[in-house]
Every structure is written in structure tokens, then in C-alpha cells.
Amino acid sequence: MVQIQLKNQNDFKSLSMVDVSIIIPTYNRFWSLPRAIESCRKNFCKIEIIVVDDGSTDETWEWLQTQNDIVKINQKNQGQTYAVNTGTNIARGKYIRFLDSDDFLADGIIDLQFKEAELKNADLVCNRVDDYFQETGRIIEHADVNWDDFLTVQLGNTYGSHFLGMLFKTDWVKLVPRRPDFALREDRMFILEYGLLNPRIAYLSGCAGYWVKHHNQMNNSYNGLSSQAANYQHLNIYKKIIMRLSETNDLTVSRKIATSESLFSLAEWIARSDLKTSIAMINWAKELNPDFSINRKDNIGKLYTFFGFKLTHQLLNLNRSIKALF
């Protein structure tokens, strides 16, 4: 059962009433949700904050009852993808931004991106994302992204691939299905498929928001089978996107190079449990980019130089197996 609480009964009468809808899916994140919501307030443009509580068992829903300026949705726990879909389906804004409930936005970014979208008639506005460490309050500022080609950025290893930095046009968002079958990497699939639509894109310098690093982050909970599933989903995303780019003759050299670099990083993780697949990924990277070479300057990089990828990971896996015995 889905329970929806509106700010008032006239909330759905006019789509033009709202400039930006901010969709925040959450599950047992009461410790960070108030900060995320507060970062969305104090704007000149007209916004709606839609919080989808995906069956939290902490104080989340009780606290949301005290917030009168929020559209609140309570549903049975189904996962983040379903929560995002629920929020998107009722969003009234001309634009949408997605915000994880443990992250938060930079001051004034909603107004800045909305103004830029209107000025440039953009379907997507992009900024960089910075890191925030929950335990210490430390912030790492990243360089602004080189946005020469949006899909090259998304296919590569860069902070420009985080949806926290993006404002999307609602009409375009609804053209891209959210994929439960890619649940652990669904945000990557969404952004890449959005890019395949060839949206008009505007780019701004500066930070859009803070990607919060903390001890109970979802990514840190990946282990065993869930970690393997996430990695294979990531690989399948690249297979689907590269195939579609090839079919439309849009697989440029820069996109091939970016993909080869990402495949290598992913292959290192997959090699822990599936060396055969990881070797095939390295071969694919070399097919995409004949100049591809492993460029690591640490001790593992030295092992690659002496032994190559396959033998290096055979040795690393053996070392892990021995350590697991003690």
C-alpha cells in the first residue's frame, strides 16, 4: 500500500505551479534526511520536495509528519528504484533533480541550475560533485569536469557521472524507464540512456552537491553475492550502451577510450571471483582502444608489469584465500 500526503488538496491542479521537483528516496536514513531536505529549501524558484519513504523502520515517517512543506509518500519496502519511480510519477515540476537522503545540495544550486536551464532551453544541466566525510566534516573539492562530450564523461571514471550534479527536464526523464533489473547500478543505466537521447546540455562550474561518505553507506554493504551482482550489472550496462552506440555509428574514439579505462577498473573487481570474465573484459578494452595499457604506479602495477593481468590476479586470489584461513 502506498500512502501519499500532500501539502494541500490543490497541489495537483496546475503543472505550471512548480519549477523544480526534488525527489528524495529514503530508507532508515533519519540521521541524514533532515539535512538533505534542508539543503533543498530557501530558493527563489518554485519547488516541491517529494520524499518517498521506502518502508523505513526508524523515526523517518514520524518526523516527516511534522514537515508541512513536503509531499510525503510511504510505501512498502521495494528498493530505491521503485521509490524513485513513485516520486517521478507524481512530480509536477518542469525539471527534476534526484537526491539521495544521505547527500545534500550546495547552497543556491537549485536556482542556478534552473536559471541556466531556462536561459539555454536545456534538457540537462550539469555541475561537478564534491566529497563530504560524515565522521570528520572534511570536504574534498574536485576539479570542474571537462564536459566536451557528455557520454564520454559518463562512460569513463569521473565524478561527472553522479546524478547529484544534474538537473533533468521532466518530460525527458519520463522517456527513460528506470530499470529494476539494474537495481544495484540503475542510476548509471539511467544517466547513460538519458544521454543517448541527445539532450540539449548546459554546463556550469562549481559544486552542485556533496556526496557523503559514511560507514553505513550502501556501497560499503556490497559483499559476496551482492557485490558480484553489482559488478555484473555494471558490465551489462556497458555491453548494452556500447552496442547501441555502435548501431548508430556514435561510438567515437573518445567514447571507446573512456570505456576501455572503465572496463579495466571493473575487471580488477570481477577478477576476485571470475578471472575468465575479467580477462575477456581486458581483451575487449584492447579491442576498443588499441593503445590501451595498464597504468598503475603502485605495487600491483609492478606485478602487472612483471606477470601480466592473469597471473597477477591468480597470485592475489591465492593470497586472499590463504589469509582467509587464518
C-alpha positions as CSV (number, residue, x, y, z in Angstrom):
1,M,0.0,0.0,0.0
2,V,1.2,3.5,-0.9
3,Q,0.3,6.4,1.4
4,I,0.6,9.9,-0.1
5,Q,0.3,13.1,2.0
6,L,0.2,16.4,0.0
7,K,0.9,19.9,1.3
8,N,-2.7,20.8,0.4
9,Q,-5.5,19.4,-1.7
10,N,-4.8,21.8,-4.6
11,D,-1.3,20.5,-5.2
12,F,-2.0,18.7,-8.4
13,K,-4.2,21.3,-10.1
14,S,-1.5,23.0,-12.2
15,L,1.7,21.6,-13.6
16,S,3.0,25.2,-14.1
17,M,2.9,25.9,-10.4
18,V,6.3,24.1,-9.9
19,D,9.7,24.8,-11.4
20,V,11.7,22.0,-9.9
21,S,10.7,18.8,-8.2
22,I,13.3,17.3,-5.9
23,I,12.8,13.6,-5.4
24,I,14.4,12.0,-2.3
25,P,14.0,8.3,-1.8
26,T,14.9,7.2,1.7
27,Y,15.2,4.1,3.8
28,N,16.2,4.3,7.5
29,R,18.2,7.5,7.0
30,F,16.6,9.6,9.7
31,W,20.1,10.6,10.8
32,S,20.8,12.4,7.5
33,L,17.4,13.1,5.9
34,P,16.7,16.4,7.7
35,R,20.0,17.8,6.4
36,A,19.2,16.6,2.8
37,I,15.8,18.3,2.9
38,E,17.1,21.5,4.5
39,S,19.6,21.8,1.6
40,C,16.6,22.0,-0.8
41,R,14.9,24.9,0.9
42,K,15.4,28.7,0.6
43,N,15.1,29.1,-3.2
44,F,13.6,31.8,-5.4
45,C,12.2,29.4,-7.9
46,K,9.1,27.3,-7.0
47,I,10.0,23.8,-5.8
48,E,8.3,20.8,-4.4
49,I,10.2,18.3,-2.2
50,I,8.9,14.7,-2.7
51,V,10.2,12.3,-0.1
52,V,9.4,8.6,-0.7
53,D,9.8,6.6,2.5
54,D,10.5,3.1,1.3
55,G,9.3,1.3,4.4
56,S,11.7,2.8,7.0
57,T,11.6,1.2,10.5
58,D,13.3,4.2,12.2
59,E,11.8,7.6,13.0
60,T,11.7,8.8,9.4
61,W,7.9,8.6,8.8
62,E,7.0,10.1,12.2
63,W,9.4,13.0,11.6
64,L,8.0,13.6,8.1
65,Q,4.6,14.2,9.6
66,T,6.0,17.4,11.2
67,Q,7.2,18.8,7.9
68,N,4.4,20.8,6.3
69,D,6.2,21.9,3.1
70,I,6.9,18.3,1.8
71,V,5.0,15.8,-0.3
72,K,5.3,12.6,1.7
73,I,4.9,9.1,0.4
74,N,5.1,6.0,2.5
75,Q,5.3,2.6,0.7
76,K,6.2,-1.0,1.5
77,N,9.9,-1.6,1.1
78,Q,10.6,-2.3,-2.5
79,G,14.0,-0.8,-3.2
80,Q,15.4,2.5,-4.3
81,T,14.4,2.1,-8.0
82,Y,10.7,1.7,-7.1
83,A,10.9,4.6,-4.7
84,V,12.3,6.9,-7.4
85,N,9.6,5.7,-9.8
86,T,6.9,6.5,-7.3
87,G,8.2,10.0,-6.8
88,T,8.7,10.6,-10.5
89,N,5.2,9.6,-11.3
90,I,3.7,12.4,-9.2
91,A,6.3,15.1,-9.9
92,R,4.8,18.3,-11.1
93,G,7.9,20.3,-11.8
94,K,9.2,21.3,-15.2
95,Y,12.5,19.9,-14.1
96,I,13.5,17.1,-11.7
97,R,16.5,16.5,-9.6
98,F,17.2,13.3,-7.6
99,L,18.8,13.5,-4.2
100,D,19.9,10.5,-2.1
101,S,18.8,11.1,1.5
102,D,22.4,10.9,2.9
103,D,23.7,13.5,0.5
104,F,23.0,17.2,0.4
105,L,23.0,20.1,-2.1
106,A,25.2,23.1,-2.3
107,D,23.7,26.5,-1.4
108,G,21.8,28.1,-4.2
109,I,22.4,25.3,-6.7
110,I,18.7,24.8,-7.5
111,D,18.2,28.4,-8.5
112,L,21.4,28.5,-10.5
113,Q,20.7,25.3,-12.5
114,F,17.0,26.3,-13.1
115,K,18.0,29.7,-14.4
116,E,20.6,28.1,-16.7
117,A,18.1,25.5,-18.0
118,E,15.6,28.2,-18.8
119,L,18.2,30.5,-20.4
120,K,19.7,27.8,-22.6
121,N,16.5,25.8,-23.1
122,A,18.4,22.9,-21.8
123,D,17.2,19.3,-21.2
124,L,20.0,18.7,-18.7
125,V,22.2,20.9,-16.6
126,C,25.4,19.5,-15.1
127,N,27.8,20.6,-12.3
128,R,30.6,18.7,-10.5
129,V,30.1,16.9,-7.2
130,D,32.4,17.1,-4.2
131,D,33.0,14.7,-1.3
132,Y,32.0,15.2,2.3
133,F,33.2,12.9,5.0
134,Q,30.5,12.4,7.7
135,E,32.7,11.4,10.6
136,T,35.1,14.4,10.2
137,G,33.3,17.0,8.2
138,R,36.1,17.1,5.8
139,I,35.4,18.3,2.2
140,I,37.3,17.3,-0.9
141,E,36.8,19.7,-3.7
142,H,37.2,18.2,-7.2
143,A,38.1,20.0,-10.4
144,D,35.3,21.0,-12.7
145,V,34.6,18.3,-15.2
146,N,35.6,18.7,-18.9
147,W,32.2,18.3,-20.5
148,D,33.3,18.2,-24.1
149,D,31.2,15.1,-24.7
150,F,28.6,14.1,-22.1
151,L,28.6,10.3,-23.0
152,T,32.4,10.2,-22.9
153,V,32.2,11.6,-19.3
154,Q,29.6,9.1,-18.3
155,L,31.4,6.1,-19.8
156,G,34.6,7.0,-18.1
157,N,35.8,7.1,-14.5
158,T,34.8,10.6,-13.3
159,Y,32.8,12.4,-10.7
160,G,30.8,13.9,-13.6
161,S,28.8,10.7,-13.7
162,H,26.9,11.3,-10.4
163,F,23.2,12.4,-10.8
164,L,23.7,14.5,-7.7
165,G,25.2,17.1,-10.0
166,M,22.4,17.1,-12.6
167,L,19.1,18.8,-13.2
168,F,16.9,16.9,-15.7
169,K,13.9,18.1,-17.7
170,T,10.8,16.2,-16.5
171,D,9.4,15.4,-20.0
172,W,12.7,13.7,-20.9
173,V,13.0,11.8,-17.6
174,K,9.7,10.1,-18.4
175,L,11.1,8.9,-21.7
176,V,13.7,6.8,-19.9
177,P,12.5,3.8,-17.9
178,R,14.0,3.2,-14.5
179,R,15.3,-0.4,-14.6
180,P,14.7,-2.6,-11.6
181,D,16.8,-5.3,-13.3
182,F,19.8,-3.0,-12.9
183,A,18.9,-2.1,-9.4
184,L,22.4,-2.0,-7.9
185,R,23.6,0.2,-10.8
186,E,20.3,1.6,-12.0
187,D,21.5,5.2,-11.7
188,R,24.3,4.6,-14.2
189,M,22.0,3.0,-16.7
190,F,19.5,5.9,-16.4
191,I,22.1,8.6,-17.0
192,L,23.6,6.8,-20.0
193,E,20.2,6.1,-21.6
194,Y,19.3,9.7,-20.9
195,G,22.5,10.8,-22.8
196,L,21.6,8.5,-25.7
197,L,18.5,10.8,-26.3
198,N,20.9,13.6,-27.3
199,P,19.5,16.2,-24.8
200,R,20.5,19.8,-25.0
201,I,23.0,20.2,-22.2
202,A,24.2,23.2,-20.3
203,Y,27.3,23.1,-18.1
204,L,28.1,25.2,-15.0
205,S,31.3,25.5,-13.0
206,G,31.1,24.9,-9.3
207,C,29.8,22.3,-6.9
208,A,26.2,21.1,-7.1
209,G,26.2,18.9,-4.0
210,Y,28.1,16.8,-1.6
211,W,28.5,13.0,-1.9
212,V,28.6,12.0,1.7
213,K,31.0,9.2,2.7
214,H,30.0,7.3,5.8
215,H,30.4,3.9,7.5
216,N,27.0,2.6,6.7
217,Q,26.9,3.7,3.1
218,M,25.0,1.3,0.7
219,N,28.1,0.8,-1.4
220,N,30.0,-0.3,1.7
221,S,27.4,-3.0,2.3
222,Y,28.2,-4.7,-1.0
223,N,29.9,-8.0,-0.2
224,G,29.8,-11.5,-1.5
225,L,27.0,-12.2,-3.9
226,S,25.6,-8.6,-3.8
227,S,29.0,-7.2,-4.8
228,Q,29.3,-9.7,-7.7
229,A,25.8,-8.9,-8.8
230,A,26.6,-5.1,-8.8
231,N,29.7,-5.7,-10.9
232,Y,27.9,-7.9,-13.5
233,Q,25.1,-5.3,-13.7
234,H,27.7,-2.7,-14.4
235,L,29.3,-4.8,-17.1
236,N,26.0,-5.5,-18.7
237,I,25.3,-1.7,-18.8
238,Y,28.5,-1.2,-20.8
239,K,27.6,-4.0,-23.2
240,K,24.1,-2.5,-23.9
241,I,25.3,1.0,-24.3
242,I,28.3,0.2,-26.5
243,M,26.1,-2.0,-28.7
244,R,23.6,0.9,-29.1
245,L,26.3,3.4,-29.9
246,S,27.8,1.0,-32.4
247,E,24.4,0.6,-34.1
248,T,24.0,4.3,-34.6
249,N,27.7,4.9,-35.6
250,D,28.1,7.1,-32.5
251,L,30.9,5.1,-30.9
252,T,33.6,7.8,-31.2
253,V,37.3,7.3,-30.3
254,S,36.9,9.3,-27.1
255,R,34.0,7.1,-26.0
256,K,36.0,3.9,-26.8
257,I,38.9,5.2,-24.7
258,A,36.7,6.1,-21.8
259,T,35.0,2.7,-21.9
260,S,38.3,0.9,-22.0
261,E,39.5,2.7,-18.9
262,S,36.3,1.9,-17.0
263,L,36.4,-1.8,-18.1
264,F,39.8,-2.2,-16.6
265,S,38.7,-0.8,-13.3
266,L,35.7,-3.1,-13.3
267,A,37.8,-6.1,-14.4
268,E,40.0,-5.7,-11.4
269,W,37.0,-6.2,-9.1
270,I,35.5,-9.1,-11.1
271,A,38.8,-10.8,-11.2
272,R,38.4,-11.6,-7.5
273,S,35.7,-14.1,-8.3
274,D,35.7,-14.6,-12.1
275,L,39.1,-14.4,-13.7
276,K,37.8,-15.7,-17.0
277,T,35.3,-12.9,-17.4
278,S,37.8,-10.3,-16.3
279,I,40.4,-11.4,-18.9
280,A,37.7,-11.2,-21.6
281,M,37.0,-7.6,-20.4
282,I,40.7,-6.7,-20.7
283,N,40.7,-8.1,-24.2
284,W,37.5,-6.1,-25.0
285,A,39.2,-2.9,-23.7
286,K,42.1,-3.6,-26.0
287,E,39.7,-4.0,-29.0
288,L,38.1,-0.7,-28.2
289,N,41.4,1.1,-27.7
290,P,44.4,-0.5,-29.4
291,D,46.6,1.9,-27.3
292,F,45.2,0.6,-24.0
293,S,47.8,-0.2,-21.4
294,I,47.6,-0.8,-17.7
295,N,48.8,2.3,-15.9
296,R,49.1,1.7,-12.2
297,K,52.1,3.1,-10.3
298,D,51.6,1.1,-7.1
299,N,52.9,-2.3,-6.1
300,I,50.1,-4.1,-8.0
301,G,51.1,-2.1,-11.1
302,K,54.6,-3.5,-10.7
303,L,53.1,-7.0,-10.6
304,Y,51.2,-6.3,-13.8
305,T,54.5,-5.3,-15.4
306,F,56.3,-8.5,-14.4
307,F,53.5,-11.1,-14.6
308,G,50.6,-9.6,-16.6
309,F,47.0,-9.3,-15.7
310,K,46.1,-13.0,-15.4
311,L,49.0,-14.3,-13.3
312,T,48.8,-11.2,-11.1
313,H,45.2,-11.9,-10.2
314,Q,45.9,-15.6,-9.7
315,L,48.5,-14.6,-7.2
316,L,46.3,-12.0,-5.5
317,N,43.4,-14.5,-5.2
318,L,45.7,-17.1,-3.8
319,N,46.9,-14.6,-1.2
320,R,43.3,-13.8,-0.2
321,S,42.5,-17.5,0.1
322,I,45.4,-18.1,2.4
323,K,44.6,-15.1,4.6
324,A,41.0,-16.3,4.9
325,L,42.3,-19.5,6.6
326,F,43.7,-17.6,9.5
